[in-house]
Amino acid sequence: MRRLHLQSKVDNWLTYGLVIFAYIVIRILIASGNISSALQGQLVPITAYIVMAVSLNLTVGVLGELSLGHAGFMSVGAFSGVITATLLTNAIPMSWLRLALAMLIGAIIAGIFGFLIGIPVMRLQGDYLAIVTLAFGEIIKNVINVIYIGYDTNGIRVSMKNTSALRLDEGGKVILNGPMGAVGITKLSSFTAGFILILITLFIVLNLINSRAGRAIKAVRDDKIAAESVGISTWRYRMMAFVTSATLAGAAGALYALNYSTVVARKFDFNTSILILVFVVLGRMGNIRGSIIAATVLTVLPEVLRAFNEVRMLVYAIILILVMLIRNNTPLQRLLQIIGIRRRNNNLSTVEEGDDA
């Protein structure tokens, strides 16, 4: 037991080390001018997608339930964060503090939605849960498309008709403009803020997985009936994983939205949920470090393939298929394991020979 605990600690520190090392390397590349402006523009979305992948892995990989509405929670956090940051512009001049509060509010509201959706959803499982979460994501997208929010000297105005129905005073500002989304956003997000959010996400998720609650969540995943027979509340622990996942997605959504001047609801549609699920599956379900690497590579890959112009997405799809075929090729995996074992044995023998000398 102690050995497993030590191994999990080492694995966690390797994950933290990977993220910190990547941040330092990218900072050095930016300072030396060896990274393109296009790739620099992808840094904040990459951090947001990493948080999304890690948080979804908590539901799909650790809890073992298929969720297809994760982009819905991202959407809730995105627009909540934008509204919060815009309303606090005059009250809080410090951009980093407004960003932190926007991410916090986005996370809280997304967590509340996660709890409300989880009340009926967590009594389902399998395909039924996937369909309900998919419906939630589509409902959120369509609701946001018909909401108009603005503010003036009299406070916040909300309408479901058009911007004229807001009746804003002269100098009033529209924040949410129906199908046109959030407009006139002040960009607050930064790569450093995304890096900090990744570390916070890893701290929450890894500590949860290795805690008593995490072991209970895994027990529910492995055998629900056996878990209930020993007194584990399956609904409680499933809800814990689901709400935590939704909360982190909300924070990622706020970070993502505040990186652009305009954000529309259709950005957080079914395709985005599937993309995040691809990150989790490609990185291996339950493997947090794998989700980080997959989210990074698959976000950067379309930019790298721009040289292929019109066929770049075709090349992207072919690469995805090849990677999945390799990942599920049992003989190849065994061959790689044998090579790894032989290398380890050769390294050990070299070290022993050095000690003898």
Contacts in CASP RR format, 6 or more apart in sequence:
PFRMAT RR
TARGET T0000
AUTHOR 0000-0000-0000
METHOD contacts of the structure
MODEL  1
MRRLHLQSKVDNWLTYGLVIFAYIVIRILIASGNISSALQGQLVPITAYI
VMAVSLNLTVGVLGELSLGHAGFMSVGAFSGVITATLLTNAIPMSWLRLA
LAMLIGAIIAGIFGFLIGIPVMRLQGDYLAIVTLAFGEIIKNVINVIYIG
YDTNGIRVSMKNTSALRLDEGGKVILNGPMGAVGITKLSSFTAGFILILI
TLFIVLNLINSRAGRAIKAVRDDKIAAESVGISTWRYRMMAFVTSATLAG
AAGALYALNYSTVVARKFDFNTSILILVFVVLGRMGNIRGSIIAATVLTV
LPEVLRAFNEVRMLVYAIILILVMLIRNNTPLQRLLQIIGIRRRNNNLST
VEEGDDA
5 210 0 8 1.000
8 210 0 8 1.000
11 289 0 8 1.000
12 202 0 8 1.000
12 206 0 8 1.000
12 210 0 8 1.000
14 289 0 8 1.000
15 202 0 8 1.000
15 206 0 8 1.000
15 288 0 8 1.000
15 289 0 8 1.000
15 292 0 8 1.000
16 199 0 8 1.000
16 202 0 8 1.000
18 289 0 8 1.000
18 292 0 8 1.000
19 195 0 8 1.000
19 198 0 8 1.000
19 199 0 8 1.000
19 202 0 8 1.000
19 292 0 8 1.000
22 296 0 8 1.000
23 191 0 8 1.000
23 195 0 8 1.000
26 35 0 8 1.000
26 43 0 8 1.000
26 191 0 8 1.000
29 35 0 8 1.000
30 40 0 8 1.000
38 303 0 8 1.000
39 300 0 8 1.000
39 303 0 8 1.000
42 299 0 8 1.000
42 300 0 8 1.000
42 303 0 8 1.000
43 191 0 8 1.000
44 189 0 8 1.000
44 190 0 8 1.000
44 191 0 8 1.000
44 193 0 8 1.000
44 194 0 8 1.000
44 255 0 8 1.000
44 256 0 8 1.000
44 259 0 8 1.000
45 256 0 8 1.000
45 259 0 8 1.000
45 299 0 8 1.000
46 295 0 8 1.000
46 296 0 8 1.000
46 299 0 8 1.000
46 300 0 8 1.000
47 191 0 8 1.000
47 193 0 8 1.000
47 194 0 8 1.000
47 195 0 8 1.000
47 197 0 8 1.000
47 198 0 8 1.000
47 255 0 8 1.000
48 194 0 8 1.000
48 252 0 8 1.000
48 253 0 8 1.000
48 255 0 8 1.000
48 256 0 8 1.000
48 259 0 8 1.000
49 252 0 8 1.000
49 275 0 8 1.000
49 276 0 8 1.000
49 279 0 8 1.000
49 295 0 8 1.000
49 299 0 8 1.000
50 198 0 8 1.000
50 201 0 8 1.000
50 291 0 8 1.000
50 292 0 8 1.000
50 295 0 8 1.000
50 296 0 8 1.000
51 194 0 8 1.000
51 197 0 8 1.000
51 198 0 8 1.000
51 201 0 8 1.000
51 248 0 8 1.000
51 249 0 8 1.000
51 251 0 8 1.000
51 252 0 8 1.000
51 255 0 8 1.000
52 70 0 8 1.000
52 74 0 8 1.000
52 248 0 8 1.000
52 249 0 8 1.000
52 252 0 8 1.000
52 253 0 8 1.000
52 276 0 8 1.000
52 279 0 8 1.000
52 295 0 8 1.000
53 276 0 8 1.000
53 279 0 8 1.000
53 280 0 8 1.000
53 291 0 8 1.000
53 292 0 8 1.000
53 294 0 8 1.000
53 295 0 8 1.000
54 198 0 8 1.000
54 201 0 8 1.000
54 202 0 8 1.000
54 205 0 8 1.000
54 248 0 8 1.000
54 288 0 8 1.000
54 291 0 8 1.000
54 292 0 8 1.000
55 70 0 8 1.000
55 201 0 8 1.000
55 205 0 8 1.000
55 244 0 8 1.000
55 245 0 8 1.000
55 246 0 8 1.000
55 247 0 8 1.000
55 248 0 8 1.000
55 249 0 8 1.000
55 252 0 8 1.000
56 67 0 8 1.000
56 70 0 8 1.000
56 245 0 8 1.000
56 249 0 8 1.000
56 276 0 8 1.000
56 277 0 8 1.000
56 279 0 8 1.000
56 280 0 8 1.000
56 291 0 8 1.000
57 205 0 8 1.000
57 280 0 8 1.000
57 285 0 8 1.000
57 286 0 8 1.000
57 287 0 8 1.000
57 288 0 8 1.000
57 291 0 8 1.000
58 205 0 8 1.000
58 208 0 8 1.000
58 209 0 8 1.000
58 241 0 8 1.000
58 244 0 8 1.000
58 245 0 8 1.000
58 248 0 8 1.000
59 65 0 8 1.000
59 67 0 8 1.000
59 70 0 8 1.000
59 241 0 8 1.000
59 242 0 8 1.000
59 245 0 8 1.000
60 66 0 8 1.000
60 67 0 8 1.000
60 277 0 8 1.000
60 280 0 8 1.000
60 285 0 8 1.000
60 286 0 8 1.000
61 221 0 8 1.000
61 280 0 8 1.000
61 285 0 8 1.000
61 286 0 8 1.000
62 209 0 8 1.000
62 214 0 8 1.000
62 217 0 8 1.000
62 218 0 8 1.000
62 221 0 8 1.000
62 241 0 8 1.000
62 286 0 8 1.000
63 217 0 8 1.000
63 220 0 8 1.000
63 221 0 8 1.000
63 238 0 8 1.000
63 241 0 8 1.000
63 242 0 8 1.000
64 221 0 8 1.000
64 285 0 8 1.000
65 125 0 8 1.000
65 126 0 8 1.000
65 129 0 8 1.000
65 238 0 8 1.000
65 242 0 8 1.000
66 126 0 8 1.000
66 127 0 8 1.000
66 129 0 8 1.000
66 130 0 8 1.000
67 129 0 8 1.000
67 130 0 8 1.000
67 133 0 8 1.000
67 242 0 8 1.000
67 245 0 8 1.000
67 273 0 8 1.000
68 130 0 8 1.000
68 131 0 8 1.000
68 133 0 8 1.000
68 134 0 8 1.000
68 270 0 8 1.000
68 273 0 8 1.000
68 274 0 8 1.000
68 277 0 8 1.000
69 133 0 8 1.000
69 134 0 8 1.000
69 136 0 8 1.000
69 137 0 8 1.000
69 270 0 8 1.000
69 273 0 8 1.000
70 133 0 8 1.000
70 245 0 8 1.000
70 249 0 8 1.000
70 273 0 8 1.000
70 276 0 8 1.000
70 277 0 8 1.000
71 137 0 8 1.000
71 268 0 8 1.000
71 269 0 8 1.000
71 270 0 8 1.000
71 272 0 8 1.000
71 273 0 8 1.000
71 276 0 8 1.000
72 136 0 8 1.000
72 137 0 8 1.000
72 140 0 8 1.000
72 141 0 8 1.000
72 249 0 8 1.000
72 268 0 8 1.000
72 273 0 8 1.000
73 110 0 8 1.000
73 111 0 8 1.000
73 113 0 8 1.000
73 114 0 8 1.000
73 245 0 8 1.000
73 246 0 8 1.000
73 249 0 8 1.000
73 250 0 8 1.000
74 110 0 8 1.000
74 249 0 8 1.000
74 250 0 8 1.000
74 252 0 8 1.000
74 253 0 8 1.000
74 256 0 8 1.000
74 268 0 8 1.000
74 272 0 8 1.000
75 137 0 8 1.000
75 140 0 8 1.000
75 141 0 8 1.000
75 144 0 8 1.000
75 253 0 8 1.000
75 265 0 8 1.000
75 267 0 8 1.000
75 268 0 8 1.000
76 106 0 8 1.000
76 109 0 8 1.000
76 110 0 8 1.000
76 113 0 8 1.000
76 140 0 8 1.000
76 250 0 8 1.000
77 106 0 8 1.000
77 107 0 8 1.000
77 109 0 8 1.000
77 110 0 8 1.000
77 249 0 8 1.000
77 250 0 8 1.000
77 251 0 8 1.000
77 253 0 8 1.000
77 254 0 8 1.000
77 257 0 8 1.000
78 106 0 8 1.000
78 182 0 8 1.000
78 250 0 8 1.000
78 253 0 8 1.000
78 254 0 8 1.000
78 256 0 8 1.000
78 257 0 8 1.000
78 263 0 8 1.000
78 268 0 8 1.000
79 144 0 8 1.000
79 176 0 8 1.000
79 181 0 8 1.000
79 182 0 8 1.000
79 257 0 8 1.000
79 263 0 8 1.000
79 265 0 8 1.000
80 102 0 8 1.000
80 105 0 8 1.000
80 106 0 8 1.000
80 109 0 8 1.000
80 110 0 8 1.000
80 250 0 8 1.000
80 254 0 8 1.000
81 102 0 8 1.000
81 103 0 8 1.000
81 105 0 8 1.000
81 106 0 8 1.000
81 253 0 8 1.000
81 254 0 8 1.000
81 257 0 8 1.000
81 258 0 8 1.000
82 102 0 8 1.000
82 175 0 8 1.000
82 176 0 8 1.000
82 182 0 8 1.000
82 185 0 8 1.000
82 254 0 8 1.000
82 257 0 8 1.000
82 258 0 8 1.000
82 263 0 8 1.000
83 149 0 8 1.000
83 175 0 8 1.000
83 176 0 8 1.000
83 182 0 8 1.000
84 98 0 8 1.000
84 101 0 8 1.000
84 102 0 8 1.000
84 105 0 8 1.000
84 106 0 8 1.000
84 254 0 8 1.000
85 98 0 8 1.000
85 99 0 8 1.000
85 101 0 8 1.000
85 102 0 8 1.000
85 185 0 8 1.000
85 186 0 8 1.000
85 188 0 8 1.000
85 254 0 8 1.000
85 258 0 8 1.000
86 151 0 8 1.000
86 173 0 8 1.000
86 175 0 8 1.000
86 185 0 8 1.000
86 186 0 8 1.000
87 151 0 8 1.000
87 156 0 8 1.000
87 175 0 8 1.000
88 98 0 8 1.000
88 101 0 8 1.000
88 102 0 8 1.000
89 98 0 8 1.000
89 186 0 8 1.000
92 98 0 8 1.000
92 101 0 8 1.000
95 186 0 8 1.000
95 188 0 8 1.000
96 188 0 8 1.000
96 193 0 8 1.000
98 188 0 8 1.000
99 188 0 8 1.000
99 189 0 8 1.000
99 190 0 8 1.000
99 193 0 8 1.000
99 254 0 8 1.000
99 255 0 8 1.000
99 258 0 8 1.000
100 193 0 8 1.000
102 188 0 8 1.000
102 254 0 8 1.000
102 258 0 8 1.000
103 193 0 8 1.000
103 197 0 8 1.000
103 250 0 8 1.000
103 251 0 8 1.000
103 254 0 8 1.000
103 255 0 8 1.000
104 251 0 8 1.000
105 254 0 8 1.000
106 250 0 8 1.000
106 251 0 8 1.000
106 253 0 8 1.000
106 254 0 8 1.000
107 247 0 8 1.000
107 248 0 8 1.000
107 250 0 8 1.000
107 251 0 8 1.000
107 254 0 8 1.000
108 247 0 8 1.000
109 250 0 8 1.000
110 246 0 8 1.000
110 247 0 8 1.000
110 249 0 8 1.000
110 250 0 8 1.000
110 251 0 8 1.000
110 253 0 8 1.000
111 243 0 8 1.000
111 246 0 8 1.000
111 247 0 8 1.000
111 250 0 8 1.000
113 140 0 8 1.000
113 246 0 8 1.000
114 242 0 8 1.000
114 243 0 8 1.000
114 246 0 8 1.000
114 247 0 8 1.000
115 239 0 8 1.000
115 243 0 8 1.000
115 246 0 8 1.000
117 132 0 8 1.000
117 133 0 8 1.000
117 136 0 8 1.000
117 246 0 8 1.000
118 239 0 8 1.000
118 242 0 8 1.000
118 243 0 8 1.000
120 132 0 8 1.000
121 129 0 8 1.000
121 132 0 8 1.000
121 133 0 8 1.000
121 136 0 8 1.000
121 242 0 8 1.000
122 235 0 8 1.000
122 238 0 8 1.000
122 239 0 8 1.000
122 242 0 8 1.000
123 235 0 8 1.000
124 132 0 8 1.000
125 224 0 8 1.000
134 270 0 8 1.000
134 273 0 8 1.000
137 268 0 8 1.000
137 269 0 8 1.000
137 270 0 8 1.000
137 273 0 8 1.000
138 269 0 8 1.000
138 270 0 8 1.000
140 265 0 8 1.000
140 268 0 8 1.000
141 265 0 8 1.000
141 266 0 8 1.000
141 268 0 8 1.000
141 269 0 8 1.000
142 265 0 8 1.000
144 176 0 8 1.000
144 178 0 8 1.000
144 181 0 8 1.000
144 265 0 8 1.000
145 178 0 8 1.000
145 179 0 8 1.000
145 181 0 8 1.000
145 265 0 8 1.000
145 266 0 8 1.000
146 160 0 8 1.000
146 178 0 8 1.000
146 179 0 8 1.000
147 158 0 8 1.000
147 159 0 8 1.000
147 160 0 8 1.000
147 176 0 8 1.000
147 178 0 8 1.000
148 158 0 8 1.000
148 159 0 8 1.000
148 160 0 8 1.000
148 161 0 8 1.000
148 162 0 8 1.000
148 163 0 8 1.000
148 165 0 8 1.000
148 166 0 8 1.000
148 174 0 8 1.000
148 176 0 8 1.000
148 177 0 8 1.000
148 178 0 8 1.000
149 156 0 8 1.000
149 157 0 8 1.000
149 158 0 8 1.000
149 166 0 8 1.000
149 174 0 8 1.000
149 175 0 8 1.000
149 176 0 8 1.000
150 156 0 8 1.000
150 157 0 8 1.000
150 158 0 8 1.000
150 166 0 8 1.000
150 168 0 8 1.000
150 172 0 8 1.000
150 173 0 8 1.000
150 174 0 8 1.000
150 175 0 8 1.000
150 176 0 8 1.000
151 157 0 8 1.000
151 168 0 8 1.000
151 172 0 8 1.000
151 173 0 8 1.000
151 175 0 8 1.000
152 168 0 8 1.000
152 169 0 8 1.000
152 171 0 8 1.000
152 172 0 8 1.000
152 173 0 8 1.000
153 169 0 8 1.000
153 172 0 8 1.000
154 169 0 8 1.000
157 166 0 8 1.000
157 167 0 8 1.000
157 168 0 8 1.000
158 166 0 8 1.000
159 165 0 8 1.000
159 166 0 8 1.000
163 174 0 8 1.000
163 177 0 8 1.000
166 174 0 8 1.000
168 174 0 8 1.000
174 183 0 8 1.000
175 182 0 8 1.000
175 183 0 8 1.000
176 182 0 8 1.000
176 183 0 8 1.000
177 183 0 8 1.000
178 265 0 8 1.000
179 264 0 8 1.000
179 265 0 8 1.000
180 262 0 8 1.000
180 264 0 8 1.000
181 262 0 8 1.000
181 263 0 8 1.000
181 264 0 8 1.000
181 265 0 8 1.000
182 257 0 8 1.000
182 262 0 8 1.000
182 263 0 8 1.000
182 264 0 8 1.000
183 261 0 8 1.000
183 262 0 8 1.000
184 261 0 8 1.000
184 262 0 8 1.000
185 257 0 8 1.000
185 258 0 8 1.000
185 260 0 8 1.000
185 261 0 8 1.000
185 262 0 8 1.000
185 263 0 8 1.000
186 258 0 8 1.000
187 258 0 8 1.000
187 259 0 8 1.000
187 260 0 8 1.000
187 261 0 8 1.000
188 258 0 8 1.000
189 255 0 8 1.000
189 256 0 8 1.000
189 258 0 8 1.000
189 259 0 8 1.000
193 255 0 8 1.000
194 255 0 8 1.000
197 251 0 8 1.000
197 252 0 8 1.000
197 255 0 8 1.000
198 292 0 8 1.000
201 248 0 8 1.000
201 251 0 8 1.000
201 252 0 8 1.000
202 288 0 8 1.000
204 244 0 8 1.000
204 248 0 8 1.000
205 244 0 8 1.000
205 248 0 8 1.000
205 288 0 8 1.000
206 288 0 8 1.000
208 214 0 8 1.000
208 217 0 8 1.000
208 240 0 8 1.000
208 241 0 8 1.000
208 244 0 8 1.000
209 217 0 8 1.000
209 288 0 8 1.000
213 237 0 8 1.000
213 240 0 8 1.000
214 237 0 8 1.000
216 227 0 8 1.000
216 232 0 8 1.000
216 237 0 8 1.000
217 237 0 8 1.000
217 238 0 8 1.000
217 240 0 8 1.000
217 241 0 8 1.000
219 226 0 8 1.000
219 227 0 8 1.000
219 232 0 8 1.000
220 227 0 8 1.000
220 232 0 8 1.000
220 234 0 8 1.000
220 237 0 8 1.000
220 238 0 8 1.000
224 234 0 8 1.000
227 234 0 8 1.000
228 234 0 8 1.000
256 263 0 8 1.000
257 263 0 8 1.000
275 298 0 8 1.000
276 295 0 8 1.000
278 294 0 8 1.000
278 298 0 8 1.000
278 320 0 8 1.000
279 291 0 8 1.000
279 294 0 8 1.000
279 295 0 8 1.000
279 298 0 8 1.000
280 286 0 8 1.000
280 291 0 8 1.000
280 294 0 8 1.000
281 324 0 8 1.000
282 294 0 8 1.000
282 298 0 8 1.000
282 320 0 8 1.000
282 323 0 8 1.000
282 324 0 8 1.000
282 327 0 8 1.000
283 290 0 8 1.000
283 291 0 8 1.000
283 293 0 8 1.000
283 294 0 8 1.000
284 290 0 8 1.000
284 327 0 8 1.000
298 320 0 8 1.000
301 316 0 8 1.000
301 319 0 8 1.000
302 312 0 8 1.000
302 313 0 8 1.000
302 316 0 8 1.000
305 312 0 8 1.000
305 315 0 8 1.000
305 316 0 8 1.000
306 312 0 8 1.000
308 315 0 8 1.000
326 332 0 8 1.000
327 333 0 8 1.000
END
